[in-house]
Amino acid sequence: MWVLLRSGYPLRILLPLRGPWMGWRALPRSLALGPPRRRYRKEALAALEVPVLPVTATEIRQYLRAHGIPFQDGHSCVRAPSPFVGASKLKDETGAATSFSLFIDKTTGRFLCMTSLAEGSWEDFQASVEGQGDGAREGVLLSEAPEAEDSEEVQRIWDRAVPLWELPEAEEAQLARVMFGLTKVTDDTLKRFSVRYLRPARSLVFPWFSPGGLALRGLKLLGAKGQGDRVHYVETTIPQPGAFHNLFGLPLISRRDVEVVLTSRELDSLALSQSTGLPTLALPRGTACLPPALLPYLEQFRRIVLWLGDDLRSWEAAKLFARKLNPKRCSLVRPGDQQPSPLEALNQGLNLSRILRTALPAWHKSIVSFRQLREEVLGELSNVEQAAGVRWSRFPDLNRLLKGHRKGELTVFTGPTGSGKTTFISEYALDLCTQGVNTLWGSFEISNVRLARVMLTQFAVGRLEEQLDKYDEWADRFEDLPLYFMTFHGQQSIRTVIDTMQHAVYVYDICHVVIDNLQFMMGHEQLSTDRIAAQDYIIGAFRKFATDSSCHVTLVIHPRKEDDDKELQTASIFGSAKASQEADNVLILQDRRLVTGPGKRYLQVSKNRFDGDVGVFPLEFNKSSLTFSIPPKSKARLKKIKDDNGLVAKKPSSGKKGAVPQISETHSDQVPNPNKPDFSKPSR
């Protein structure tokens, strides 16, 4: 059997394809001569990518047994013989067999051959197995190699960069070491990791080599900018983030290594390797994402220590990544004053080996006492602001009430028809996305093109149709955001939607899912003809997903019909009380334009499970940028309601222009205060 390899050059080569069970349809569009270009798609997540019944590890094993394919069960992958390896490559330089070099992801079914770097989906693998007998007719089509433009730019930058210790001016070398915190990192360490310095950009250059270490496939440039008494680091990757996934330090890993330390920064890997001598790898996208394409490269390790940083966000990312890597083999270094990031620990003269020995196991069978929880509680008490979540930059009043955006919560958002729910929630989610919160949008009411246009206008804070010459500039910046869209539109089955969300969490490390809106998923459930029961089931499914996946879900629900002159309350949410009971936060967009005239809109926080603060603040809509901006004196307009009994009887609206609506749900543990001001009067 022969396979046709198509590269970017006119030359075509025929190579023998080994393996008695190999078929002819193995890998459409997924292989390349050398490392494949794994495309990190910014486009919508196609519904067809996630079957109604996703593949499971049990089904993968059953399929391999049924077709007589030997396999080995690994931590996160199943290993099988690779049909893409020639006879000359069946053994490595030490004589060890490399036949089990095909890795199949237990969750997605995607496979990767570590020797030939062939990759594809589970459907591609099945097609290759079941196409037996037709293999002589056509070859395996390999995907295009990395774009020549990127390769040339990578090589050009690499050639211009010089080793730090070879800089002609000693003062420049010393300044660079101080800026990047490398004063205690030796030249031997920099040389071993092939780190260079680009003088024109004043940036460190970290190389990404192919797994064999034979070819340069990408670069990460780290620039340093001074901001007062602090240093701000700026990362630039070539190719663009996600176009090629790699692990910094991979060529230094030996086949005999059974333990590795994962870091979120290349600088931390340098410090760890120098201090401890242990194998260490740096994730390409830091704490933002662990691409499943990298899991096969980590399969050989029996123990993985994740030391991702010194803040609570790094700790949350470490726990999330441990789920992918198999928690039973993972240990986590908890952030703390005596356990900072590896580079900071080296500069402070701390013992990094001792810190690694304090790493906590990521897995335990059950919580039997407070002893297993006390460190978690201490971490939240000592990092109150970080425990509150990611804070909004565009909505400071929302920070004062909700304190932040936290993983694992369910937020219910409602408002009258035509009040601007989608426009507000798109800016609400965009604000978080620009701060690195990986976001998945499920817009069932309007098309993704229209939604993306609104979000791009909000991102640019202006209408781009009036300045089309700047479209590419803003579109490039918008494309780099960790933002994805589901391709669903109209009514959908809740099972299909949940499967897609689970797939996105695993592949793209999604932290925030927006569903707009619940009513458009109604109608496909066969559980009951009762719409209320069907809605309760859907809300329960989203609640379970948010908790199990440690992912925040924002659910838009239309309210029941109310009189125009009445304000919406928590009880106004359509359906039973389950929506407000299951939700951690309830947000209501109050639209008083029908009563008080144009421009009177308020956001009401009527439930806050985190600390109980509720309140209301005005919103101003900017039509040119499609944004809701906070008034300059927003602090004076913010109304925090704290009641002595836990329930304030709502006062009738005065009907005066500018009157602020009153909140009906408040704290239940407040001390009576006879001097409490009357919030029913409009603020001046």
C-alpha positions in Angstrom: 0.0 0.0 0.0 1.3 3.4 -0.9 0.5 6.9 0.4 0.8 10.1 -1.5 2.4 12.9 0.5 1.5 16.4 -0.8 3.6 19.2 0.4 3.7 22.9 -0.5 6.2 22.1 -3.2 5.7 20.6 -6.7 7.5 17.4 -5.7 5.3 14.5 -4.8 6.7 11.5 -2.9 5.2 8.0 -2.6 6.0 6.2 0.6 4.9 2.7 1.7 2.1 2.7 4.4 2.4 0.0 7.0 -0.3 -1.6 9.0 -2.7 -4.4 8.0 -5.8 -2.5 9.2 -5.0 0.8 7.5 -7.7 2.2 5.1 -7.6 4.9 2.4 -9.7 7.6 3.9 -7.5 8.1 7.0 -6.9 11.9 7.3 -8.6 14.4 5.0 -7.1 17.9 5.6 -5.2 16.9 8.8 -1.6 15.9 8.1 1.5 17.8 7.0 5.2 17.1 6.1 6.7 17.9 9.5 4.6 19.3 12.3 1.0 20.0 11.2 -0.5 23.4 11.4 -3.2 23.0 14.1 -5.6 25.8 13.5 -7.1 27.5 16.5 -10.4 28.4 15.1 -11.9 31.8 16.0 -15.0 30.9 14.0 -18.2 29.4 15.3 -18.3 26.0 16.9 -20.2 24.0 14.4 -23.0 21.9 15.8 -21.9 18.9 13.7 -18.6 18.9 15.5 -20.2 17.5 18.6 -22.5 14.4 18.0 -25.6 14.0 20.0 -24.0 11.0 21.7 -20.3 12.0 22.1 -17.6 9.3 22.0 -16.6 7.8 25.3 -13.4 6.0 26.4 -15.4 2.8 26.7 -16.7 3.1 23.1 -13.1 3.7 21.9 -11.8 0.6 23.7 -14.7 -1.5 22.3 -14.1 -0.3 18.8 -10.4 -1.1 18.9 -11.1 -4.6 20.3 -13.8 -5.3 17.7 -11.3 -4.5 14.9 -8.4 -6.4 16.5 -6.3 -3.3 17.1 -4.0 -3.7 20.2 -4.0 -0.7 22.6 -2.7 0.5 25.9 -4.9 2.6 28.3 -3.1 5.8 29.3 -3.9 8.7 31.6 -5.8 10.9 29.2 -5.3 9.0 25.9 -5.5 5.5 24.5 -2.3 4.4 22.8 -2.4 2.2 19.7 0.0 1.1 16.9 0.4 3.8 14.3 -0.2 2.9 10.7 1.7 6.0 9.6 5.1 4.8 10.7 7.5 3.2 8.2 9.5 0.1 8.9 12.7 2.2 9.5 11.0 4.2 12.3 9.5 1.3 14.2 12.4 1.6 16.7 14.1 4.7 18.2 17.8 5.3 18.6 17.8 3.2 21.8 16.1 0.3 20.1 12.8 0.8 22.0 9.7 0.0 20.0 7.7 3.0 18.9 4.8 1.1 17.3 2.4 2.4 20.0 2.8 6.0 18.9 -0.8 6.7 18.0 -2.6 8.6 20.8 -6.4 8.8 20.9 -7.9 11.4 23.2 -10.4 9.7 25.6 -12.8 12.7 25.6 -12.9 13.9 22.0 -11.6 10.9 20.0 -9.0 13.0 18.2 -5.8 11.2 17.5 -2.1 12.1 16.9 0.8 10.0 15.7 3.8 11.1 17.6 6.3 9.8 15.0 4.7 11.1 11.8 2.6 13.9 13.5 -0.5 12.7 11.6 -3.7 13.8 13.3 -7.4 13.7 12.8 -10.8 13.3 14.3 -12.4 10.1 15.6 -14.6 9.9 12.5 -11.4 10.1 10.4 -9.9 7.2 12.4 -13.0 5.1 11.9 -13.0 5.8 8.2 -9.4 4.7 7.9 -10.1 1.5 9.7 -13.3 0.6 7.9 -12.0 1.6 4.4 -9.8 -1.5 4.4 -9.2 -2.9 0.9 -9.6 0.5 -1.0 -6.2 1.8 0.1 -4.5 1.3 -3.2 -6.8 3.7 -5.1 -6.0 7.0 -3.3 -3.4 8.3 -0.9 -3.7 10.2 2.4 -4.0 13.9 1.8 -1.7 15.9 4.1 -2.7 19.3 5.3 -0.8 22.3 4.2 2.5 23.1 6.0 2.8 26.3 8.0 2.4 29.4 5.8 5.7 30.4 4.2 5.2 33.9 5.3 5.1 32.9 9.0 8.1 30.5 8.5 10.2 33.3 6.9 9.3 35.8 9.6 10.2 33.3 12.4 13.5 32.5 10.8 14.3 36.2 10.1 13.6 37.2 13.8 15.6 34.2 15.1 18.6 35.1 12.9 18.5 38.7 14.2 18.3 37.7 17.8 21.5 37.1 19.7 22.3 35.3 23.0 22.0 37.6 26.0 25.6 36.9 27.1 26.9 37.9 23.6 25.6 41.5 23.7 28.4 43.9 23.0 27.6 46.2 25.8 27.6 44.8 29.3 25.3 47.5 30.6 22.6 46.6 28.0 22.9 42.9 29.0 22.6 43.8 32.7 19.6 46.1 32.1 17.8 43.3 30.2 18.4 40.9 33.0 17.0 43.3 35.6 13.9 44.1 33.4 13.1 40.4 33.0 14.1 39.3 36.5 17.0 37.1 35.2 19.7 38.4 37.5 20.0 34.9 39.1 19.5 32.9 36.0 22.8 31.7 34.6 24.1 31.8 31.0 24.2 28.0 30.9 20.5 27.8 31.6 19.7 30.4 28.9 22.0 28.5 26.5 20.4 25.1 27.3 16.9 26.5 26.5 18.2 28.4 23.4 16.9 31.7 24.7 17.9 34.8 22.7 17.5 38.6 22.9 16.1 40.8 20.1 17.8 44.2 20.5 15.5 46.4 18.3 12.4 45.2 20.2 14.1 44.8 23.6 12.4 41.4 23.9 13.4 38.0 24.9 12.9 35.3 22.2 11.8 31.8 23.3 11.9 29.2 20.5 9.3 26.6 19.7 11.0 23.6 18.1 9.3 20.6 16.5 9.0 17.6 18.9 12.2 16.1 17.7 14.0 19.4 18.1 15.1 19.5 14.5 13.2 22.4 13.1 12.2 25.8 14.4 8.4 26.2 14.1 7.5 29.3 16.1 8.6 32.0 18.5 7.3 33.8 21.5 8.6 37.3 22.1 8.4 38.7 25.6 8.7 42.5 25.9 9.0 44.5 29.1 7.6 48.0 29.7 8.0 50.0 32.8 4.9 51.3 34.5 5.8 53.3 37.5 7.6 51.1 39.9 6.3 47.9 38.2 7.1 46.1 35.0 4.4 45.1 32.5 5.2 42.2 30.2 3.8 42.0 26.6 3.8 38.6 24.7 3.8 38.2 21.0 3.7 34.8 19.3 4.5 33.9 15.7 2.5 32.2 14.3 -0.6 33.8 16.0 -1.8 32.2 19.2 -3.2 28.8 18.5 -2.0 28.5 14.9 0.7 26.2 16.2 0.7 24.7 19.7 3.9 23.8 21.4 5.6 23.4 24.8 8.6 25.4 25.6 11.4 23.1 26.7 10.0 20.0 24.9 13.3 19.0 23.1 15.0 18.7 26.5 12.5 16.0 27.7 13.9 12.5 27.7 11.8 9.4 27.1 12.9 8.1 30.5 11.5 11.2 32.4 8.4 10.2 34.5 7.9 13.5 36.3 7.5 17.1 35.0 6.6 20.5 36.3 4.3 22.7 34.2 4.5 26.4 34.4 2.6 29.3 32.8 5.6 31.3 31.8 8.9 30.5 30.1 10.8 32.5 32.7 9.4 30.3 35.5 10.6 27.2 33.6 14.1 28.6 33.4 14.2 29.2 37.2 12.8 25.7 38.0 15.2 23.9 35.7 18.2 25.7 37.1 17.1 25.3 40.8 15.8 21.8 40.9 17.2 20.1 37.7 13.7 18.6 37.1 12.2 18.4 33.6 9.9 21.5 33.2 7.6 22.7 30.4 5.9 26.1 29.8 2.3 26.2 28.5 2.0 28.2 25.3 -1.0 30.3 26.4 -0.3 30.4 30.1 -3.3 30.1 32.4 -5.7 30.9 29.6 -5.9 27.5 28.0 -4.4 24.0 27.8 -5.1 22.8 24.2 -6.0 19.1 24.1 -3.6 18.8 21.2 -0.7 18.9 23.7 -2.0 16.1 25.9 -0.2 13.3 24.0 3.2 15.0 24.8 2.4 14.8 28.5 1.2 11.2 28.5 4.6 9.6 29.4 4.7 11.3 32.8 3.4 9.5 35.9 3.4 12.7 38.0 2.7 16.2 36.9 3.2 19.2 39.2 1.4 22.4 38.1 3.0 25.6 39.4 1.2 28.2 37.3 1.6 31.4 39.4 1.1 33.2 42.6 -2.5 34.4 42.4 -6.0 32.8 42.8 -6.6 32.8 39.1 -3.6 30.6 38.5 -4.8 28.3 41.2 -8.2 27.9 39.5 -6.5 27.3 36.2 -4.3 24.6 37.7 -7.4 22.7 39.1 -9.1 23.0 35.7 -6.1 21.7 33.8 -5.6 18.8 36.3 -9.0 17.5 35.2 -7.8 17.1 31.6 -4.5 15.6 32.6 -6.1 13.0 35.0 -6.2 14.4 38.6 -4.8 11.2 40.0 -1.3 12.0 38.7 -1.4 15.7 39.3 -0.2 17.8 42.2 -0.7 21.6 42.6 1.5 24.2 44.2 -0.8 26.5 46.1 -0.1 30.3 45.8 1.0 32.0 49.0 3.5 34.5 50.5 6.1 31.7 50.9 5.1 30.1 47.6 5.3 32.8 44.9 6.0 32.1 41.2 9.1 30.1 40.5 11.1 33.0 39.2 10.2 35.2 42.1 11.0 32.4 44.5 14.5 32.1 42.9 15.1 35.8 43.2 14.0 35.8 46.9 16.4 32.9 47.7 13.7 30.4 48.5 14.2 26.7 48.2 12.2 25.6 45.1 12.6 21.9 45.8 11.1 22.3 49.2 8.1 24.2 47.7 7.6 21.4 45.2 7.4 18.9 48.0 4.5 20.8 49.5 2.4 20.4 46.4 -1.1 19.1 47.1 -2.7 16.2 45.3 -5.3 17.3 42.9 -7.5 14.3 43.5 -9.1 12.8 46.6 -12.0 10.3 46.8 -14.2 12.4 49.1 -14.2 15.2 51.6 -14.4 13.6 55.0 -13.7 16.6 57.3 -12.8 20.3 57.4 -9.2 19.3 57.4 -9.3 18.9 53.6 -11.0 22.3 53.2 -9.1 24.5 55.6 -6.4 25.5 53.1 -9.1 26.3 50.5 -10.9 28.5 53.0 -7.6 30.2 54.1 -6.9 30.9 50.4 -10.2 32.7 49.9 -9.9 34.7 53.2 -6.4 35.8 52.4 -7.2 36.7 48.8 -10.7 38.3 49.2 -10.6 40.4 46.0 -9.3 37.5 43.9 -11.9 35.2 45.4 -14.6 37.7 44.3 -13.7 36.9 40.7 -12.9 39.0 37.6 -14.0 42.6 38.0 -15.7 44.5 35.1 -13.8 47.5 33.7 -16.9 49.2 32.1 -19.4 48.6 34.9 -17.9 49.8 38.2 -21.3 49.9 39.9 -21.7 46.2 39.1 -18.4 45.5 40.9 -19.8 47.2 44.0 -22.8 45.0 44.1 -21.7 41.6 42.6 -18.0 42.1 43.6 -16.9 40.2 40.5 -17.6 37.4 37.9 -17.0 34.0 39.4 -16.7 30.5 38.0 -19.3 27.9 38.7 -22.2 30.3 39.1 -25.5 30.7 37.3 -26.7 34.2 36.4 -30.3 34.8 35.3 -30.8 38.0 33.3 -34.2 39.4 32.3 -35.9 42.5 31.0 -38.8 43.8 28.9 -39.0 43.1 25.2 -37.0 45.7 23.2 -35.3 47.1 26.3 -31.8 46.1 25.0 -31.1 42.9 26.8 -28.9 41.4 24.0 -27.0 44.7 23.5 -26.3 45.0 27.2 -25.3 41.4 27.8 -23.0 41.4 24.8 -21.1 44.4 26.3 -21.2 42.7 29.7 -19.6 39.6 28.3 -17.2 41.5 26.0 -15.9 43.4 29.0 -14.9 40.1 30.7 -13.6 38.6 27.5 -11.1 41.5 27.0 -9.7 40.5 30.4 -9.0 37.0 29.4 -12.2 35.2 30.3 -12.7 32.6 27.6 -16.3 33.1 26.4 -18.8 31.0 24.4 -21.8 32.7 23.0 -25.0 30.9 22.2 -27.3 33.3 20.3 -30.5 31.6 19.5 -32.4 34.7 18.7 -30.2 36.8 16.4 -27.5 35.6 13.9 -23.9 35.3 14.8 -23.0 37.9 12.1 -25.3 40.5 13.6 -24.1 39.7 17.1 -20.4 39.9 16.1 -21.1 43.3 14.4 -22.6 44.6 17.6 -19.8 43.4 19.7 -17.1 44.7 17.3 -18.8 48.1 17.4 -18.8 48.0 21.2 -15.2 46.8 21.2 -14.1 49.7 19.0 -16.4 52.2 20.9 -17.6 53.6 17.6 -19.4 52.8 14.3 -16.9 51.3 11.9 -19.1 51.8 8.9 -18.1 55.5 9.1 -14.3 54.5 9.2 -13.9 51.4 7.1 -10.2 52.1 6.7 -9.8 51.0 10.4 -11.9 47.9 10.1 -8.9 45.5 9.6 -7.1 47.0 12.5 -10.0 46.5 14.9 -11.0 43.1 13.4 -7.4 41.8 14.0 -7.6 42.9 17.6 -11.1 41.5 18.0 -10.0 38.2 16.5 -7.4 37.7 19.2 -10.0 37.7 21.9 -10.9 34.2 23.4 -14.4 34.5 22.0 -16.4 31.7 20.3 -19.9 31.3 18.9 -22.2 28.3 18.7 -23.9 27.9 15.3 -27.3 27.1 16.7 -30.2 29.3 15.8 -33.8 29.0 16.8 -35.2 26.1 18.8 -32.6 23.4 19.9 -32.5 20.4 22.1 -31.0 21.0 25.5 -29.0 17.8 25.2 -27.3 19.1 22.0 -26.6 22.4 23.6 -25.1 20.9 26.8 -22.9 18.5 24.7 -21.6 21.5 22.7 -20.8 23.4 25.9 -19.0 20.5 27.4 -16.9 20.1 24.3 -16.0 23.8 24.3 -15.0 23.7 28.0 -12.7 20.7 27.3 -11.1 22.0 24.1 -11.1 25.8 24.6 -11.2 26.0 28.4 -14.4 28.1 28.3 -15.1 29.9 31.6 -18.2 31.9 30.6 -21.2 30.7 28.5 -23.9 33.1 27.5 -27.3 31.6 26.4 -29.7 34.1 24.7 -32.3 32.9 25.4 -34.1 30.2 27.2 -37.4 30.4 25.4 -35.8 29.5 22.1 -34.7 26.1 23.4 -38.3 25.3 24.4 -40.3 22.9 22.3 -37.8 20.0 21.6 -38.1 18.4 25.0 -40.1 15.2 25.1 -40.2 14.9 28.9 -43.5 16.6 29.2 -46.1 18.7 27.4 -46.0 21.1 30.3 -43.8 24.0 29.3 -43.1 24.9 32.9 -41.8 21.4 33.6 -39.7 21.5 30.5 -38.2 24.9 31.5 -37.4 23.7 35.0 -35.6 20.7 33.5 -33.5 23.0 31.2 -32.6 25.3 34.1 -31.6 22.4 36.2 -29.3 21.1 33.4 -27.6 24.5 33.2 -27.2 24.6 36.9 -25.6 21.2 37.0 -23.3 22.1 34.1 -22.1 25.3 35.8 -21.3 23.5 39.0 -19.7 20.4 37.4 -17.6 22.3 34.8 -16.7 25.2 37.1 -18.0 27.5 34.3 -20.2 30.6 34.7 -23.5 30.4 32.8 -25.4 33.6 32.0 -28.9 32.7 31.0 -31.3 35.3 29.4 -35.0 34.6 30.1 -37.9 36.7 28.9 -40.2 37.9 31.6 -43.9 37.1 31.8 -46.3 39.8 30.6 -46.6 42.7 33.0 -48.3 46.1 32.8 -46.0 48.8 31.3 -46.3 51.0 34.3 -45.1 48.3 36.7 -41.5 47.4 37.4 -40.2 43.9 36.9 -39.5 41.8 40.0 -37.8 38.5 40.6 -41.2 36.9 40.4 -41.7 38.4 36.9 -39.3 35.8 35.4 -41.2 33.5 33.1 -42.0 30.1 34.5 -41.9 28.8 38.0 -39.7 30.0 40.9 -37.0 27.4 40.0 -35.1 30.0 37.8 -34.6 32.4 40.7 -34.0 29.6 43.2 -31.3 27.9 41.2 -29.6 31.2 40.2 -26.7 32.7 42.1 -27.4 36.1 40.6 -30.5 37.7 39.2 -30.2 40.8 37.1 -33.1 42.8 35.8 -32.9 45.5 33.1 -35.6 47.9 34.1 -37.0 50.0 31.2 -38.9 53.1 32.4 -39.1 54.8 29.0 -42.7 54.0 28.5 -43.5 55.9 31.8 -40.9 58.5 32.2 -39.8 59.1 28.6 -36.6 58.3 26.7 -33.4 57.4 28.4 -34.6 55.9 31.7 -33.1 52.5 32.0 -31.7 50.8 35.2 -29.9 47.6 36.0 -31.3 46.0 39.1 -29.4 43.3 41.0 -32.2 41.5 42.9 -30.2 38.5 44.1 -26.6 38.0 45.0 -25.7 34.7 46.6 -22.0 35.6 47.1 -22.5 38.3 49.8 -26.1 39.4 49.6 -25.6 42.9 48.4 -28.4 44.0 46.0 -29.2 47.4 44.5 -29.9 49.4 41.4 -28.0 51.8 39.2 -28.9 53.8 36.0 -27.7 53.0 32.6 -27.1 55.4 29.7 -27.2 54.1 26.2 -24.8 55.5 23.6 -26.3 54.8 20.2 -23.1 55.6 18.2 -21.1 52.9 20.0 -24.0 50.6 21.1 -22.7 50.7 24.7 -24.3 51.3 28.1 -22.0 53.7 29.9 -22.0 54.6 33.6 -22.8 58.2 34.5 -19.9 60.2 35.9 -21.5 60.4 39.4 -22.4 56.7 39.5 -21.4 56.3 43.1 -24.0 58.8 44.3 -26.7 57.1 42.1 -25.9 53.6 43.3 -28.6 52.4 45.8 -27.5 49.6 48.1 -30.6 48.3 50.0 -30.0 47.0 53.5 -33.1 46.3 55.5 -33.7 45.4 59.1 -36.2 42.6 58.4 -34.8 41.3 55.2 -37.7 42.5 53.0 -38.6 46.1 52.1 -42.1 46.9 51.1 -41.8 48.6 47.7 -43.0 52.1 47.7 -45.2 53.2 44.8 -43.5 55.0 42.0 -43.8 58.8 42.3 -43.8 59.1 38.5 -41.3 61.9 38.7 -38.8 62.2 36.0 -35.5 60.6 37.1 -37.0 58.6 40.0 -34.8 55.5 40.9 -36.7 52.3 41.2 -36.7 50.6 44.7 -35.4 47.1 45.3 -37.6 44.5 46.8 -35.0 41.8 47.8 -32.4 42.7 50.4 -30.2 41.4 53.3 -31.9 39.5 56.0 -29.4 40.1 58.8 -29.2 43.9 59.1 -29.4 45.8 62.4 -32.3 48.3 62.4 -31.1 51.9 61.8 -33.6 54.6 62.6 -31.4 57.2 60.8 -31.4 55.2 57.5 -32.0 57.6 54.6 -35.0 57.3 52.3 -33.8 55.8 49.0 -37.2 56.2 47.3 -36.3 59.8 46.6 -34.4 60.5 43.4 -30.6 61.2 43.8 -29.3 64.6 42.9 
